Structures are given as structure tokens and as C-alpha cells.
Amino acid sequence: MKQTYDVIVAGAGASGLMAGIQAAKYGAEVLILEHMDRAGKKILATGNGKCNFTNEKQGIAYYRGKNPAFVLPAFEQFGLKETLEFFQELGIRPVSRRGGYYYPASGQASSVLETLLMECRKRKVRIAYEIGIRSIQKENGIFCFDTKQGNFYGNTCIIATGGKAAKKTGSDGSGIPYIAGFGHKMTEIAPALVQLQGKQPFFKEVAGIRAECRLKLYIEKEKISEDLGELQLTEFGVSGIPAFQVSRYAAYGLLQGKQVQVSMDFLPDFSKSQAKDLIRKQFLRYGEGKTAKEAMIGLFPQKLNLVFLKESRIHLEKPAVCCSKKELDHLSFLIQHLESEIIGTKGFDHAQVTAGGADTNEICPDTMESRLVPGLFFAGEVMDIDGMCGGYNLQWAWTSGATAGKYAAKHEIFSSGLEKGQKKHPAADDSMQKQRERGRK
């Protein structure tokens, strides 16, 4: 196998494949090094195997990190429009479903991965599998990759190794030592888009229930985040999109040793007074001849009904019409404020993404190039940017990968052109010089 390339990408996930394709598009000879036995394993797991690969709703509000605004310059270059056009040119027909979530018309994540690999082959991007990178160092202006299959040399390097979420897909944190080795700071990492573990014993009684719910997250009794959607109740706590959306904040709160709680509102479209009226009517007007347990039938799944009654201390066999307004008002309050202390997350193995990563203050947002090491670029989850549920993490992979690939190729061509006294490719124009200068500021 050839040992020297213009651009070497570490990682053949979503961002790494996009980076390699874009670098090749701009004239670079590209090698992607992957430590798993195949590329894009995490892509196959997205969207329950259907690959929610982007979302029509975009903006800084959907991205998180110490500096979410870091994403904006890259999105101006390769955003939603460019992403849809890119995949359409590869043969993927995007279909928008439920709230702007884009999926391939095939409904198969494998379609997205296969088209990316076909494009790699078309553009002669080499991918080496089970490579076993031992170290990455820059020597005499060249990046040296020491691997189990020998040394490889690149004029530029793109680190797209992912975070620590979903280790079985290859995202195991192995890229962190390479980043630290180049002198880059890492912000504290935590699992995100992950299930939350609750302390209260009632979870075992409601395991398997799915219900529309507004979930609010509190840290030290201060509301930090909330989300509305279908909540999944499990024997260990809460799951589903509402839990995923608030989980990064819960994870950081727990890491800091703070008190973390969730409050669950199972009547999210009702005001406090409307909830009271609903329960009073259910018991006092329609409850003739019924027990409290029977009066609740039809409101929520029965296992959840029983938990509400037990938590409000209303005996299940008590005649419904004998319940006092005070008891019923307390019951309606609990239905809208069922609380649990959060004692943990399900960890990186169950997380969909990693929060935290390479400090974006040390990376140029226009190019994804290191401010510390010329020719070193970053792409995807390895940086301190993570997105909400809904295709945002894949969109960040496409955007950052495309940007890193483009400018890694331009960097190599620009540098080689200076050495030879000429430009090798039209892309190596004055704009590259301007972007590099901006990145140093």
C-alpha cells in the first residue's frame, strides 16, 4: 500500500467519510485510516436503522457546547441545502417526515453508507481497515501515523475519530490521546442523548409505558432544560426523546456532584386549573359506583394510574365519590409534577453522542484547522459540539467533515504551490490565505 498522501483522515465514520470525499473533490490524494473492520458502523445505527441524516430546522439553538456559535461559519459554507444536494447527487432521495426529520426514501441507513463508500471509490479515496493507530506526530512539516500496518505520511491530517459514545461502533475515545499530543485542550466529556436512571422505586411498576410528557430537568432545584414528546418509562428510569434532549445537562450535573431531578407532566396541554377540573369530574361526576382505581381507567395506562394513586396516598379501593377535593387536587398536581431524583445515566455504551471534546477556542471555525498546529484539522463528534435529537449530530458530521476536507486539501495544495512557485489547483487561491490568516487570530 502507498505510504504517503496529501491528506490522511483518522476515522471512517460519517465526518471522516465526508472529509475524505471533499478533500478528494478538491484534488487531494486521500487515505482514511479506520480501526474497525468496516466503515460507518455508527451511521447504520442512526434513526433506528433508518438514518435521520438531517433536519429542515437548523440554527444555533439545536447545537450545544461551550461555544455553540462555533458552528455558524461552517454552516454558511455547507449547511442543509448543500447536504441535501450532496446526497441527492449520490442517489439518495431525501424524504421529510414528522417535524422536518429527513430520511432516505429507502428507509435504510445502509443506503446512506453505501452511497458514501461508492463516492469514495469513485474519487479514489483509499480506506485502510483494522489499522491500529499507535500515534500521530508531526515531523518536519509532515504528519506521521505509526500503525500496526506500518507508517503512513500525510501533508495534512484530519482527526475524525469520534467521541466515546457507542463503543461497539468504534467510537471509543481512542482519538483523545492524539489530540492531547498536539497540545490541544479537551473539555470534560459526558454521555449525551442517553437514558437517565431514576432513584424512585415506582419505575419498576411502570416499565414499558410510553406516554406524551413534558419532562423538566432541575439541577440544584433550578430548571435547566425541558422537552415535550413521547417519554418511555423503564425499570431503571426514563428514556425516549424528551429524556435524551435533557440528558447532557443531567450528565454534567452528576459529574459535578450536584442534585439532579426530573419532573414529569403527563397532562402537558392542560393548565393547572384544567387538570384539577378533569380529575374532579372523573371522580365526583363520573365516579358513581366506582373505586378510585376504576375512576382512573381511560386517563392513562393503568400501571401509570396506579402509581399516581399510590404516590398521592389515595387507597385504590376507596369509593371515587368519597375522595375529597384536597385529595383530588393533590392527585392532579402529581400527574403534572411526578418527580424523581436522577442518580446516573446509562453511560457511554448506551449514549448516541459525546458531549465535550476538543476545545473549539483552539480551532478555526471557518476551516476546522487547528490554531496551534498548521495542517491539523478536526471533524465531527471529536470537537466540543453536540446536537439535539433529530439528525443534528449527523448534520454536524457532514458540515464539519466537508469543511475540514475542503480546507485540508486546499492547505496541502496551497503549501505545495508556494514551495514550487505555482498553484497546483484552482482551489488554492487567495481565499485560502485569508482563511488561514483568520484562523490564527
C-alpha positions as CSV (number, residue, x, y, z in Angstrom):
1,M,0.0,0.0,0.0
2,K,1.2,3.5,-0.8
3,Q,2.6,5.2,2.3
4,T,2.4,9.0,1.5
5,Y,-0.7,11.0,0.8
6,D,-1.8,14.6,0.6
7,V,-4.5,14.2,3.3
8,I,-4.9,11.4,5.8
9,V,-8.1,11.1,7.8
10,A,-8.2,9.3,11.1
11,G,-11.7,7.7,11.3
12,A,-14.1,6.3,8.7
13,G,-17.3,7.5,10.4
14,A,-19.8,10.0,9.0
15,S,-17.5,13.0,9.3
16,G,-14.4,11.1,8.2
17,L,-16.0,9.8,5.1
18,M,-17.4,13.2,4.2
19,A,-14.0,14.8,4.9
20,G,-12.2,12.3,2.6
21,I,-14.7,12.8,-0.2
22,Q,-14.5,16.5,-0.1
23,A,-10.7,16.5,0.1
24,A,-10.5,14.3,-3.0
25,K,-13.0,16.6,-4.7
26,Y,-10.6,19.4,-4.3
27,G,-7.7,17.5,-5.8
28,A,-6.1,15.8,-2.9
29,E,-4.9,12.2,-2.8
30,V,-6.6,10.8,0.3
31,L,-6.2,7.9,2.7
32,I,-8.7,7.2,5.5
33,L,-7.5,5.1,8.4
34,E,-10.1,3.1,10.3
35,H,-9.5,0.9,13.3
36,M,-12.7,-1.2,12.9
37,D,-13.3,-3.9,10.3
38,R,-15.6,-1.7,8.3
39,A,-16.6,2.0,7.9
40,G,-19.6,3.8,9.2
41,K,-20.9,1.4,11.8
42,K,-22.5,4.3,13.7
43,I,-24.3,5.5,10.6
44,L,-26.1,2.2,10.4
45,A,-27.5,2.6,14.0
46,T,-28.9,6.1,13.5
47,G,-32.6,6.7,13.4
48,N,-33.3,3.1,14.5
49,G,-31.6,1.9,11.3
50,K,-33.5,4.4,9.1
51,C,-30.9,7.2,9.3
52,N,-32.4,10.5,10.2
53,F,-29.5,12.3,8.5
54,T,-30.5,15.9,8.8
55,N,-33.4,18.2,9.8
56,E,-35.0,21.1,7.9
57,K,-35.0,23.2,11.2
58,Q,-31.5,24.5,11.6
59,G,-29.8,27.1,13.8
60,I,-27.6,27.6,16.8
61,A,-30.4,26.6,19.2
62,Y,-30.1,23.0,18.1
63,Y,-26.3,22.7,18.9
64,R,-24.6,22.6,22.2
65,G,-21.1,23.0,23.7
66,K,-19.2,25.7,25.5
67,N,-19.5,27.9,22.3
68,P,-22.4,26.7,20.1
69,A,-21.8,29.7,17.8
70,F,-18.7,27.9,16.6
71,V,-20.9,26.0,14.1
72,L,-22.1,29.1,12.2
73,P,-19.2,29.8,9.8
74,A,-19.1,26.2,8.6
75,F,-22.9,26.1,8.1
76,E,-22.6,29.1,5.9
77,Q,-20.4,27.1,3.6
78,F,-22.0,23.6,3.9
79,G,-25.4,23.7,5.5
80,L,-28.8,22.0,5.0
81,K,-29.1,23.0,1.3
82,E,-25.7,21.7,0.4
83,T,-26.2,18.5,2.4
84,L,-29.5,17.7,0.6
85,E,-27.9,18.4,-2.8
86,F,-24.8,16.3,-1.9
87,F,-26.9,13.2,-1.1
88,Q,-29.3,13.7,-4.0
89,E,-26.3,13.7,-6.3
90,L,-25.2,10.4,-4.7
91,G,-28.6,8.9,-5.4
92,I,-30.3,9.4,-2.0
93,R,-33.8,10.9,-2.3
94,P,-34.5,12.8,0.9
95,V,-37.9,12.4,2.5
96,S,-39.1,14.8,5.2
97,R,-41.2,13.3,8.0
98,R,-42.6,14.3,11.4
99,G,-41.4,17.8,12.2
100,G,-38.8,18.1,9.5
101,Y,-36.7,15.0,10.1
102,Y,-35.0,13.9,6.8
103,Y,-34.6,10.2,6.0
104,P,-33.5,8.4,2.8
105,A,-36.6,7.4,0.8
106,S,-35.4,3.8,1.1
107,G,-35.8,3.9,4.9
108,Q,-32.4,2.2,5.3
109,A,-29.3,3.7,6.9
110,S,-27.3,1.3,4.8
111,S,-28.3,3.3,1.7
112,V,-26.6,6.4,3.1
113,L,-23.4,4.4,4.0
114,E,-23.2,2.6,0.7
115,T,-23.5,5.7,-1.4
116,L,-20.7,7.4,0.7
117,L,-18.5,4.4,0.1
118,M,-19.3,4.4,-3.6
119,E,-18.3,8.0,-3.8
120,C,-15.1,7.2,-2.0
121,R,-14.3,4.6,-4.6
122,K,-15.3,7.0,-7.4
123,R,-12.9,9.6,-6.1
124,K,-10.2,7.1,-5.4
125,V,-10.2,7.6,-1.7
126,R,-8.3,4.7,-0.1
127,I,-9.7,3.2,3.2
128,A,-7.5,1.0,5.3
129,Y,-9.3,-1.1,7.9
130,E,-8.2,-2.6,11.3
131,I,-5.3,-0.2,11.1
132,G,-4.4,0.2,14.8
133,I,-3.0,3.7,15.0
134,R,-0.4,3.9,17.7
135,S,0.5,7.6,17.4
136,I,0.2,10.6,15.2
137,Q,3.1,13.1,15.2
138,K,4.2,16.0,13.1
139,E,7.8,15.8,12.0
140,N,9.5,18.3,9.6
141,G,6.1,19.5,8.4
142,I,4.7,16.0,7.7
143,F,2.2,14.0,9.8
144,C,3.5,10.6,10.6
145,F,0.9,7.9,11.5
146,D,2.5,4.9,13.3
147,T,0.2,2.0,12.8
148,K,0.2,-1.8,13.1
149,Q,0.4,-1.9,9.3
150,G,3.4,0.4,9.1
151,N,3.9,4.1,8.9
152,F,1.8,6.4,6.8
153,Y,2.7,10.0,6.0
154,G,0.3,12.9,5.2
155,N,0.9,16.5,4.4
156,T,-2.3,17.3,6.3
157,C,-4.2,15.4,8.9
158,I,-7.9,15.3,9.8
159,I,-8.9,13.8,13.1
160,A,-12.4,12.4,12.8
161,T,-12.2,9.7,15.4
162,G,-15.5,10.5,17.2
163,G,-16.0,10.6,21.0
164,K,-16.7,7.7,23.4
165,A,-20.4,7.0,22.7
166,A,-21.4,3.6,21.5
167,K,-18.0,1.9,21.8
168,K,-19.2,-1.2,19.7
169,T,-19.4,1.1,16.7
170,G,-15.8,2.1,17.0
171,S,-16.3,5.4,18.9
172,D,-14.2,4.5,21.9
173,G,-12.3,7.7,22.7
174,S,-9.1,6.5,21.1
175,G,-8.6,9.8,19.3
176,I,-8.3,11.8,22.6
177,P,-4.6,11.0,23.1
178,Y,-3.7,12.1,19.6
179,I,-5.4,15.5,20.2
180,A,-3.7,16.0,23.6
181,G,-0.4,15.0,22.0
182,F,-0.7,18.1,19.7
183,G,-1.2,20.3,22.7
184,H,-4.9,20.8,22.3
185,K,-7.1,21.1,25.4
186,M,-10.1,18.8,25.9
187,T,-13.3,20.0,27.6
188,E,-14.7,17.5,30.0
189,I,-16.7,14.8,28.1
190,A,-20.0,13.3,29.1
191,P,-22.6,10.9,27.6
192,A,-25.4,12.7,25.8
193,L,-28.6,11.6,24.1
194,V,-28.7,8.8,26.7
195,Q,-31.2,7.3,29.1
196,L,-31.4,8.6,32.7
197,Q,-31.5,6.4,35.8
198,G,-34.1,7.4,38.5
199,K,-34.0,6.7,42.2
200,Q,-37.7,6.2,42.9
201,P,-39.0,2.6,43.1
202,F,-42.1,3.3,41.1
203,F,-40.2,2.9,37.9
204,K,-40.3,-0.9,38.2
205,E,-44.1,-0.7,38.3
206,V,-44.4,1.4,35.1
207,A,-41.7,-0.2,32.9
208,G,-42.7,-0.4,29.3
209,I,-45.1,2.6,29.4
210,R,-44.9,5.2,26.7
211,A,-46.8,8.5,27.2
212,E,-46.8,12.0,26.0
213,C,-45.0,14.0,28.6
214,R,-43.3,17.3,29.3
215,L,-40.0,16.5,31.0
216,K,-38.3,19.2,33.0
217,L,-34.7,18.9,34.3
218,Y,-33.7,20.6,37.5
219,I,-30.1,20.9,38.9
220,E,-29.9,22.1,42.5
221,K,-33.7,22.9,42.2
222,E,-33.1,25.3,39.2
223,K,-34.8,24.4,35.9
224,I,-32.1,23.9,33.3
225,S,-33.9,22.3,30.4
226,E,-37.2,20.8,29.3
227,D,-38.6,18.9,26.3
228,L,-42.0,17.6,25.1
229,G,-42.6,14.3,23.4
230,E,-43.1,10.6,24.0
231,L,-41.5,9.6,27.2
232,Q,-40.5,5.9,27.7
233,L,-40.7,4.7,31.3
234,T,-38.3,1.9,32.1
235,E,-37.4,-0.2,35.1
236,F,-34.4,2.0,35.7
237,G,-35.8,5.4,34.9
238,V,-36.7,7.4,31.8
239,S,-35.8,7.1,28.1
240,G,-37.2,8.4,24.8
241,I,-36.6,11.7,23.0
242,P,-37.5,14.0,26.0
243,A,-35.0,12.2,28.2
244,F,-32.3,12.3,25.5
245,Q,-32.7,16.0,24.9
246,V,-32.0,16.9,28.6
247,S,-29.5,14.2,29.3
248,R,-26.3,16.1,28.5
249,Y,-27.2,18.6,31.2
250,A,-28.0,15.9,33.7
251,A,-24.7,14.1,32.9
252,Y,-22.7,17.2,33.6
253,G,-24.7,18.0,36.8
254,L,-23.9,14.5,38.1
255,L,-20.2,14.8,37.2
256,Q,-20.1,17.9,39.3
257,G,-21.8,16.2,42.2
258,K,-24.9,18.2,42.1
259,Q,-28.5,17.2,42.9
260,V,-30.3,16.3,39.6
261,Q,-34.1,15.9,39.4
262,V,-36.7,15.4,36.7
263,S,-40.4,16.5,36.9
264,M,-42.8,14.7,34.5
265,D,-46.0,16.4,33.3
266,F,-48.4,13.8,31.9
267,L,-51.0,16.5,31.0
268,P,-48.7,18.9,29.2
269,D,-51.5,20.6,27.3
270,F,-53.6,21.3,30.4
271,S,-53.2,24.3,32.7
272,K,-53.2,23.6,36.5
273,S,-56.9,24.5,36.8
274,Q,-57.9,22.4,33.8
275,A,-56.1,19.4,35.3
276,K,-57.9,19.9,38.6
277,D,-61.3,20.1,36.7
278,L,-60.5,16.9,34.7
279,I,-59.7,14.9,37.8
280,R,-62.7,16.2,39.9
281,K,-65.1,15.4,37.1
282,Q,-63.6,11.9,36.6
283,F,-64.1,11.1,40.3
284,L,-67.1,13.2,41.5
285,R,-69.3,13.4,38.4
286,Y,-68.4,10.2,36.6
287,G,-67.3,8.1,39.5
288,E,-70.6,6.9,40.9
289,G,-70.3,3.3,41.9
290,K,-66.5,3.2,41.0
291,T,-63.5,2.8,43.1
292,A,-60.6,5.3,42.8
293,K,-58.7,2.7,40.7
294,E,-61.7,2.3,38.4
295,A,-62.3,6.1,38.1
296,M,-58.8,6.5,36.6
297,I,-59.4,4.0,33.8
298,G,-59.2,5.7,30.4
299,L,-57.0,8.6,31.5
300,F,-53.6,6.9,31.3
301,P,-52.2,3.4,31.0
302,Q,-53.4,1.6,34.1
303,K,-50.0,0.8,35.5
304,L,-49.3,4.5,35.5
305,N,-52.8,5.3,37.0
306,L,-51.9,3.0,40.0
307,V,-48.6,4.8,40.6
308,F,-50.4,8.2,40.6
309,L,-52.9,6.9,43.2
310,K,-50.2,5.3,45.4
311,E,-48.0,8.4,45.3
312,S,-51.0,10.6,46.2
313,R,-51.9,8.2,49.1
314,I,-55.4,7.5,47.8
315,H,-56.4,3.9,48.5
316,L,-57.1,2.1,45.3
317,E,-60.5,0.7,46.6
318,K,-61.7,3.9,48.1
319,P,-65.1,4.9,46.6
320,A,-64.3,7.6,44.0
321,V,-67.1,10.0,45.1
322,C,-65.7,9.8,48.7
323,C,-62.4,11.4,47.7
324,S,-62.0,14.9,49.0
325,K,-61.2,17.8,46.7
326,K,-58.0,18.2,48.6
327,E,-57.0,14.6,47.7
328,L,-58.1,15.0,44.1
329,D,-56.2,18.3,43.7
330,H,-53.1,16.6,45.1
331,L,-53.6,13.8,42.6
332,S,-53.9,16.3,39.7
333,F,-50.7,18.0,40.9
334,L,-48.8,14.7,40.9
335,I,-50.0,13.9,37.4
336,Q,-48.4,17.1,36.3
337,H,-45.4,17.0,38.7
338,L,-44.3,13.4,39.1
339,E,-40.7,13.8,40.4
340,S,-37.7,11.6,40.5
341,E,-34.1,12.1,41.6
342,I,-31.6,11.2,38.8
343,I,-28.8,9.1,40.1
344,G,-27.0,8.4,36.9
345,T,-27.1,8.0,33.1
346,K,-26.8,4.7,31.2
347,G,-23.3,5.7,30.3
348,F,-21.3,6.0,27.1
349,D,-22.1,2.5,25.9
350,H,-25.8,3.4,25.6
351,A,-25.3,7.1,24.6
352,Q,-25.8,8.2,21.0
353,V,-23.3,11.0,21.2
354,T,-20.5,12.5,23.3
355,A,-20.8,16.0,24.8
356,G,-17.5,17.8,25.2
357,G,-14.3,17.3,23.3
358,A,-11.5,19.3,21.6
359,D,-11.8,22.9,22.8
360,T,-13.3,24.9,19.9
361,N,-11.4,28.0,21.1
362,E,-8.3,26.4,19.6
363,I,-9.9,25.6,16.2
364,C,-10.7,28.0,13.4
365,P,-14.5,27.9,12.8
366,D,-14.1,28.8,9.1
367,T,-11.8,25.9,8.2
368,M,-11.8,23.4,11.1
369,E,-8.0,23.9,11.2
370,S,-6.1,23.9,14.5
371,R,-5.0,27.3,15.7
372,L,-1.9,25.6,17.2
373,V,-0.7,23.1,14.6
374,P,-0.9,24.1,10.9
375,G,-2.2,21.4,8.7
376,L,-4.1,19.7,11.5
377,F,-7.9,19.6,11.1
378,F,-10.9,18.3,13.1
379,A,-14.2,16.9,12.0
380,G,-17.4,15.7,13.8
381,E,-18.0,14.5,17.4
382,V,-14.4,14.8,18.4
383,M,-14.9,18.5,19.0
384,D,-16.9,20.2,21.8
385,I,-20.1,20.4,19.7
386,D,-23.1,18.1,20.1
387,G,-26.6,18.3,18.7
388,M,-30.1,17.6,19.8
389,C,-32.1,14.5,18.6
390,G,-33.4,14.9,15.1
391,G,-30.5,14.5,12.7
392,Y,-28.4,17.3,14.1
393,N,-25.3,15.3,15.1
394,L,-25.1,13.8,11.6
395,Q,-25.6,17.3,10.1
396,W,-22.7,18.5,12.2
397,A,-20.7,15.5,10.9
398,W,-21.5,16.4,7.3
399,T,-20.8,20.1,7.8
400,S,-17.6,19.9,9.8
401,G,-16.3,17.0,7.6
402,A,-17.0,18.8,4.4
403,T,-15.3,22.0,5.7
404,A,-12.3,20.1,7.1
405,G,-11.8,18.1,3.9
406,K,-12.1,21.1,1.7
407,Y,-9.5,23.2,3.6
408,A,-7.2,20.3,4.3
409,A,-6.9,19.8,0.5
410,K,-6.5,23.5,-0.1
411,H,-3.9,23.7,2.7
412,E,-1.8,21.0,1.1
413,I,-2.2,22.4,-2.4
414,F,-1.5,26.0,-1.3
415,S,1.6,24.9,0.7
416,S,2.9,22.8,-2.2
417,G,2.2,25.6,-4.6
418,L,4.3,28.0,-2.6
419,E,7.2,25.6,-2.5
420,K,7.0,25.1,-6.3
421,G,6.3,28.8,-7.0
422,Q,3.0,27.9,-8.6
423,K,-0.5,26.8,-7.8
424,K,-1.4,23.2,-8.3
425,H,-5.2,23.6,-8.4
426,P,-7.7,26.5,-8.9
427,A,-8.9,26.0,-5.3
428,A,-5.6,27.2,-4.0
429,D,-6.4,30.8,-4.4
430,D,-6.2,33.9,-2.2
431,S,-9.2,32.9,-0.2
432,M,-7.2,30.1,1.4
433,Q,-4.6,32.5,2.5
434,K,-7.3,34.8,4.0
435,Q,-9.0,31.8,5.8
436,R,-5.6,30.8,7.3
437,E,-4.9,34.3,8.5
438,R,-8.4,34.5,10.1
439,G,-7.7,31.2,11.8
440,R,-4.6,32.5,13.5
441,K,-6.4,35.5,15.0
